[in-house]
Amino acid sequence: MALEQRSTRELLLRGILGGIVAGIVFLLAEMVMAVALGGDILDPLRVIGSILLSTVAFVPDYPLAAIAVVAVIVHLVLSAVYGLIFTYVLAYADQLDASPGVLLLYGTIFGLLLWVVNLLIIAPFAFPQFGMINAFWQGFVAHTVFYGTALGGYVAATRPGAAAALLR
């Protein structure tokens, strides 16, 4: 397989923007799920912020604004990196112009893989505090549906000619 003939700029933009859009969808879903599960709306920010801040992110007196800024930056950077990986894998496999349904499926599978690698393999050793989130809703569902499927949807929506196809 060879990398699809795409400009580096196009791949970077689609990957970074797709990752950020999916990351925002993911974070909003995490916050809604936290409340639905009886927690605080800002609990996901504390958990994400703890990647850099460690346990201080859970100290009630620690400035919430600082936690939120760190969490949003960490989350969006990771989301952008994952979006780039997804886009480059699709380009390498010559699948960037696959049908919308296939791109949604690829995105969902990619989100599932992120869940497995990040929460089942890395987190138990490097970030045990991630064990406090709901493994099904805030783990599996959030990663596969709200990040992965959203990322696949973004890539599908930004295919050349996608806007024209919607208008038909």
C-alpha positions in Angstrom: 0.0 0.0 0.0 1.1 3.5 -0.7 0.1 6.8 0.9 -2.8 8.3 -1.2 -1.7 11.3 -3.3 -2.9 14.0 -1.0 -1.2 17.3 0.0 0.4 17.2 3.4 -1.6 20.3 4.3 -4.9 18.5 3.5 -4.0 15.5 5.6 -2.9 17.7 8.5 -6.0 19.8 8.4 -8.4 16.9 8.1 -6.6 15.0 10.8 -6.2 17.8 13.3 -9.6 19.4 12.8 -11.3 16.0 12.8 -9.6 15.0 16.0 -10.5 18.3 17.7 -14.1 18.2 16.6 -14.4 14.6 17.7 -12.6 15.5 21.0 -15.1 18.2 21.7 -18.0 15.8 21.1 -16.3 13.3 23.3 -15.7 15.7 26.1 -19.2 17.1 26.1 -20.6 13.5 26.1 -18.3 12.7 29.0 -19.6 15.6 31.0 -23.2 14.7 30.3 -22.5 11.1 31.3 -20.8 12.2 34.5 -24.0 14.0 35.5 -26.3 11.2 34.4 -24.2 8.7 36.5 -24.5 10.9 39.6 -21.2 12.7 39.4 -20.2 16.3 38.8 -20.2 17.8 35.4 -16.5 18.8 35.9 -15.3 15.3 36.9 -14.1 14.4 33.4 -11.9 17.6 33.4 -10.4 16.5 36.8 -9.6 13.1 35.4 -8.1 14.4 32.2 -6.2 17.1 34.0 -4.7 14.5 36.3 -2.7 13.3 33.3 -0.3 16.2 33.9 -1.4 17.4 37.4 -1.5 14.0 39.0 -3.6 13.7 42.2 -3.7 17.5 42.8 -6.4 17.6 40.1 -8.7 16.0 42.7 -7.9 18.3 45.6 -11.1 20.4 46.2 -9.2 23.6 47.0 -7.0 23.4 43.9 -8.1 26.1 41.4 -10.7 24.6 39.1 -9.8 27.1 36.3 -6.2 25.7 36.3 -7.5 22.1 36.1 -9.9 23.0 33.3 -7.2 24.8 31.2 -4.8 21.9 31.6 -7.5 19.3 30.9 -8.7 21.1 27.8 -5.2 21.5 26.4 -4.2 17.9 27.1 -7.5 16.6 25.7 -7.4 18.6 22.5 -3.8 17.9 21.8 -4.4 14.1 22.3 -7.5 14.3 20.2 -5.7 16.1 17.4 -2.8 13.6 17.5 -5.3 10.7 17.3 -7.1 12.4 14.5 -3.9 12.7 12.6 -3.1 9.0 13.1 -6.6 8.1 11.9 -6.3 10.2 8.8 -2.9 9.1 7.9 -3.8 5.4 8.3 -6.8 6.0 6.0 -4.6 7.7 3.5 -2.0 5.0 3.6 -4.8 2.4 3.1 -6.2 4.5 0.2 -9.5 4.8 2.1 -10.0 8.5 2.6 -12.6 8.6 -0.1 -14.5 5.5 1.1 -18.2 5.7 1.5 -19.6 7.6 4.5 -20.8 4.4 6.1 -17.4 2.7 5.7 -15.7 5.8 7.2 -18.1 5.8 10.1 -17.3 2.1 10.7 -13.6 2.8 10.5 -14.0 5.6 13.0 -15.9 3.4 15.4 -13.3 0.7 15.1 -10.5 3.3 15.7 -12.4 4.6 18.8 -12.7 1.0 20.1 -8.9 0.6 19.6 -8.2 3.8 21.5 -10.4 2.6 24.3 -8.5 -0.7 24.5 -5.0 0.8 24.3 -5.6 3.9 26.4 -8.0 2.6 29.1 -7.4 -1.1 29.3 -3.6 -1.3 28.6 -1.9 2.0 29.5 -4.2 3.6 32.1 -4.1 0.8 34.7 -0.3 1.2 35.0 0.4 4.9 34.1 -2.9 6.5 35.2 -4.7 4.4 37.8 -7.1 7.3 38.6 -8.8 6.6 35.3 -10.2 3.5 37.0 -12.7 5.9 38.7 -14.6 6.5 35.5 -17.5 4.3 34.4 -15.8 1.7 32.2 -18.8 1.1 30.0 -20.3 4.6 29.5 -17.3 6.9 30.0 -14.9 4.3 28.6 -16.2 2.1 25.9 -19.2 4.1 24.7 -17.5 7.5 24.9 -14.4 6.3 22.9 -16.1 4.2 20.3 -19.2 6.3 19.6 -18.5 9.9 20.7 -14.9 10.0 19.6 -14.4 7.3 17.0 -17.8 7.6 15.1 -17.6 11.4 15.3 -14.1 11.3 13.8 -15.3 9.0 11.0 -18.2 11.3 10.4 -16.0 14.3 10.2 -13.7 12.6 7.7 -16.7 11.5 5.7 -18.2 15.0 5.7 -14.9 16.5 4.5 -14.4 14.2 1.5 -14.0 16.1 -1.7 -17.5 16.5 -3.2 -19.3 15.6 0.1 -21.1 18.9 0.4 -22.3 18.7 -3.2 -23.6 15.1 -2.6 -25.7 16.5 0.3 -27.3 19.1 -1.9 -28.5 16.5 -4.4 
